Amino acid sequence: MKERRPDSRPSRQNREDSPADGIIEGRNAVIEALRAGTNIDKIFIMKGEVDSALGHIASTARKQGIVVADADKNKLDKMSRTNSHQGVIAVASVREYATIEDILEIARKKGEQPLIVVCDELSDPHNLGAVIRTAECAGAHGVVIPKRRSAGLTAVVAKTSAGAVSHMAVARVANLPSLLKDLKKQGMWIFGTAADGTTSLYEADLKGPAVIVIGSEGDGMGRLVTENCDFLVSIPMKGKLNSLNASAAAAILLYEAVRQRL
């Protein structure tokens, strides 16, 4: 009896963990998507490829405010379903992004103090999806992500959020520190999560207009984002580990806000 060889095809789990869902690949397909006004989250162009078609795609995308990123051939090959990406892949967004004004208007219409979650460079789409799901369940008015170095509203994020992306306003901004400064001027308090924070979770007053900032999976909040926080909040850690997953930290802070606002 012959020994059974392992299946070399990518597993379902591996396909889920890649941005394969919702991709548009090939030069003509991406050009047509741009022309049709398709919601595109990001476009990846192969490093070192310089020709008029790719240059046209890049310039058109940037004019539409779409992030264009370099990617090596190996990354594009892994993302591709057709094995014919021609050096360019676009990742479609599952819905349009909201604006900060949209989020604040949602709070005004509900007659509630704004509660906003800011994700500082969460690159894992599963983490972002989990944060959006928790934010929706906790009654937050919106989630904000940066344009670069962050997962976007891809199909993987939508699936992980269990459909919450259809109900939660998600805004995307070019500069988080600038946004936080502007929100402060509008009377909001900025609470950043930090392991060495000087304010205990249970001392933080989250009843007023609040922005909860969640740092990236590996490095936490960036320096400029940290400097624009009014409070650095620490979550009590009683075990042997000293940190929580980003989405778990977001859940704890959000539901402390829910408790305080009851």
N, C-alpha and C positions, 0 to 999 in steps of 0.2 A: 504494500500500500504506500503510495507516494506521500511524502510529508507535505502538509498543507502550508503554503507560503502565506505570510501576512499580506493582507490587502494593501497595496501601495496607494490606493486612492485616498484622498483626504477624507477624514471622518466627518460625520455630520457636525460634531462638536467643533472641529477645526474650521469648518466652513462658517459656522455661526460666529466664531471669534474673529473672523476677518470682515472687512468692509464689503464683502462680495454682494450682499443683498442691496439692491437698489443702485447698482453700478451701471454706468453707461460707458462703453469702451469702443475705441476706434475713432479716427479723426473725423470722418463724416458724421458719425452718430453724435459726437460731442458738439460739433459745429451746429448741427440741426437742433440739438437740445438747447444750446445757447440762443439760437435764433427764435425758437418757440417760447422762450421765457420759462423753461422748466426750472423748478426750484432745485438749485444745485448747491450743495454744502461746500464742496471743495473739489479742485481739479489737480490731479497728479500728472506731472509731465516728466518723462525720463531724462535723467541727467545727461548732459552732453549732446542731446539731440537738438540741433538747430536747423530749422527749415521754415519756410514761409507759412505752412499750414499750422504748425505748432505755435509759431510766433503770433499768428492771427488768433488762435484759440486763447493764448495767454493774455493778449492785450484786450480782447473782447470780454473775457471773464473779469479782468481787473476793473474795466469800465463799469461792469455790472455789480461790483463790490464782492465778487467771489474770490475766495482765497485760492491762490495757485501755489503749489508746493512741488519742489523737486523730489524725485523718487528714483532709486536705482532699479535696474531691470528685474532683479530678484523680487523686489516688493511688488512691482507691477504684475509679474508673472503669477505671484501668489494670489493677487486680487482678481486676476482675469478668469472668466468662465469660458471664454471662447478661444483662448490661446492666440488671439489676434488683436491685441490692444493697440498696436501701431504706435506705442510710446506715449499713449495718453488714456487716462481713465478719470471719469467724473463720478463723484459720489452724490447721488440725489438726496435732497432733504425731504423728509416725509411731510413737512408742512412749512409754511412761511414763519419767519421769526417775527416776534413782537418787538415793540420798542419799549424803552423805559417808561415813556409817557403812558403807553397802553397798560403797563403793570400798575402804575400809580392810579390810573383811572379805575381799574378793577377794584382797588381798595376803596376809593372814594364812593363808587356806586354801592358797595356793600356797607358803607358807613363804618369801616373798620380801620384801625391803625395799620399802616402797611407792614407786611412781613415778607421780606425778599431774601432769597438764597443766592449768593454769589459763589460760583465754583471757579477757583483759581487754577486753571490748567489741569483739569481732570481729563487725562488722556484715555482712560479705560472706558469704553462705551457702556460696559455693564455697570460701572460705578455711577456714571452720569444718569443712566436709565433708572437706577435704584434711587438716586437723589430726587429725580423728578417725580417718581412714584410716591415717595415719602412726603415731598412737598405738597403734592396734590391732596394726599390723605390728611395732612395736617392743616390744610386750609391756607397755605401760603399763597400770596398773590402773584408770584412770578419767580422764575429762575433766570440768572444771568450767567453767560459764559463768554470767554474771550474769543476773538476771531481766530487767533493762532494758538498752536500748542494745546489744543483742546479737542475732545470728541465733539461732534456736531449732532444734529438731529437726523441721524441715519436710521435705517431700518432696524439695526441691532439695538440701538438706544430705544427705539419705539417698542420693540418686543420686550426688552428688559423692564421697561416702565409699565408693562401690563396695560398699555393703552392710555396711560396718564398724559402722554404728549398731546393727545387730542383735547385735553381739558386744561392743561397748564400753559400759561403764557411763558415762552422762553425767548429772551432777548440775547443778542450777540453784539458785543461792543469791541472796539479796537483797543481801548485803553482802560483797564480796570481801575488803576489809581486815580485817573481823571474822573471816572464815574463816581467813585467813592467820595471824592472831594465835592462833587456837585450834589450828591445825595445828602451830605452833611449840611450843605448850605440850605437844603430844603427841610432841615430839621430832623433828619434821621440819625440814629445811633448805629455805629458800625461795630459789630461783635465778631472778632476773628477767633478761630479755634487754634490753640497752640498748646503743646504738651507742657511748656514752661510758662503758661499764662499766669498773670498775677491776679486774675479774678476767677474765683471758683464758679463753676456752673450754677450753683444754687445761690450765689450772691448776685448774679447778673439779672438786671431788671429788663425783661423782655416784653413787658406789657405795652410799651410805647412803640413809636415807629422804629422798626428794627431791620437791620440788614445782617444776616448771618453769613460769614465768609468761611468757606471750606477749602483748605489747601489741597495741593496735588498729592497723589498717592505716595510719592517718594520723598519729596522735599518740603512738603507743607506749603505755606503761603510764601510768595516772593517778598523780597525786602520792601519794595515800594508799596505793595499792598498792605503789608504788616504795619508800615509807618502811618498808613491812613486809617487804621483801626482805632476806635475810641477805647475799646477794651479787648484784651487778649484773654480768652476764656479757656480754662483748663477743665477737663472732665476727670473726676476722681478715678484713679486706677488702683484697684485693690489686689490685682493678681501679679504674676511675675512679668507680664508684658507691659510695655509702657506706651502703647499706641493702639488706635482703633482704625479699622477700615474707614475711608472717607465717607462712604454712604452711611455707615453705622454712626459716626460722629454727627453727621447731619441729622439723623433721626433723633438722636438724644437731645440735641439743642432745640430742634423744632418742637418736639413734644414737651420740653420744659416750657417753651413759649406757649404752647396750647394750654398747659396746666395753669400757668400764670394768668392767662387771658380768660379763663372760665369764669 
